[in-house]
């Protein structure tokens, strides 16, 4: 005995579409887009410095963990610095750094398991990020970038993260 159920699909309006011009492609001002792209391009000269600043913050968080030991606060700071790089790496022209920082976040994502994270593997991620920036390795298309990601992913799987 099967019951035949009927239903009705209700299509919710897209708030995003309304915000960008109600779905009309002509509603987005091409001049505004060009202006935004020009502003971003003018800032791109600062990207290298900003990336290095973020990497320095990550390194400082690692040094705090080394000096003071693994604590909730220290590991949270390390996680937040890695998470920032996960979000900013590609913006600064280094999708490889975004990928590696994302792997590090995956390794130390669970607050309860952070104290169990092998610091050698944490160090490997941070060193890989620093090497990518130093040697201008931007993507996984680079043979070293590809090898770094594959090795780090393998080690994370072994750890069970």
URGIRA-V465449 format. One record per helix or strand of 3 or more residues. SS is the DSSP state (~ for helix, > for strand). FROM is the first residue (numbers start at 1). TO is the last residue. If there is no record, write none. Layout:
# URGIRA-V465449
ss->{SS;SS}
from->{FROM;FROM}
to->{TO;TO}
This chain:
# URGIRA-V465449
ss->{~;~;~;~;~;~;~;~}
from->{15;25;30;72;95;114;119;143}
to->{19;27;68;88;108;116;134;159}
